[in-house]
């Protein structure tokens, strides 16, 4: 029986500070805060935890079927990488401008490194920027990157500014290679390589910009006769409590079979929310005794995980395992990725659920916004 208390492991938003400790009754355990169906007892959570922690706890999906694991939430597969730790450190703007790492100092020959120095003003980069003809246009007194970029944008033409940004990105890439892999390339080798890379990519971009846009309409696709298409989506604002899930099941004519929304009062990540929407779809299909179904989502990462064989050691990875297990109860089931434009009805339902805080099931009508999208999705000649 796991006990409940103040924990630094609660996945609060960043940056955050651990709140004042709240005295939790000794008899309160995780099991006493979960109903038989595996959902949180919202009122009990609110009464025994700090109010700032409540939405983050409600955003955790409890599981009675799997053991707790320790994972790294900053990568897709839950495995720690140096790069992800580096990104996490620099999420705090108070330290994003500086690095006291001795390896950084040695390479950049700088006591204090800020973004402007690292990318544009470092003496080590003088020959690089001189070669490309930009150094004489650099503002000398600016230390904030947004200000520096705004000045450069005003001085350069559109094409020159794009080229300048390209070089800046390659310098950042070179810098990270040096820091993380100890690979420092001489200017005489790096400059020709950078020129070739930019010419290649900018040439393709220039070519693509002159191609005529495709006029093919991107819209919802109907399933084969005798099967059902289930669209899923989630709606949330990162770091804020409240998430809506939307699911709609349609037949081969595009007609509504059933739909559902689920409002979750907690703070969730996008991947957790999108995975929960698919789990809701599986539950809804099971209640209708459907056997031949397609489940569609506009989350490429979630669909890839559902089709893969690798275990994902994250909070949403546990839900993926639940979904894979539930999928075995159907005769024919396919998980498919679709563009957002093909997912309008599910998106409307999810957004509506988040805004009005409603969990419900529909079989004959939908909220107005979703009903309009459903009608627009119908194949030519079909009617609601």
Secondary structure, DSSP 8 states (H G I E B T S, - for coil): --B----TTS---SS----------TT-BTGGGB-TTS-B-HHHHHHHS-HHHHHHHHTS---SSS------TTSTTS---HHHHHHHHTTSHHHHT----HHHHHHHT-SS--HHIIIII-GGGHHHHHHHT-GGGS-SS--SHHHHHHHHHHHS-HHHHHHHHHHHHHHHHHHHHHHHH-----HHHHHHHHHHHHHHHHHHHHHHHTS-------------TT-EEEEEEEEE-TTSS-EEEEEEEE-TT--EEEEEEEEE-S---HHHHHHHHHHHHHHHHHHTT--EEEEEES-HHHHHHHH--S---SHHHHHHHHHHHHHTTSSEEEEEE--GGG-HHHHHHHHHHHHHT--EEESS---HHHHHHHHHHS-TT---
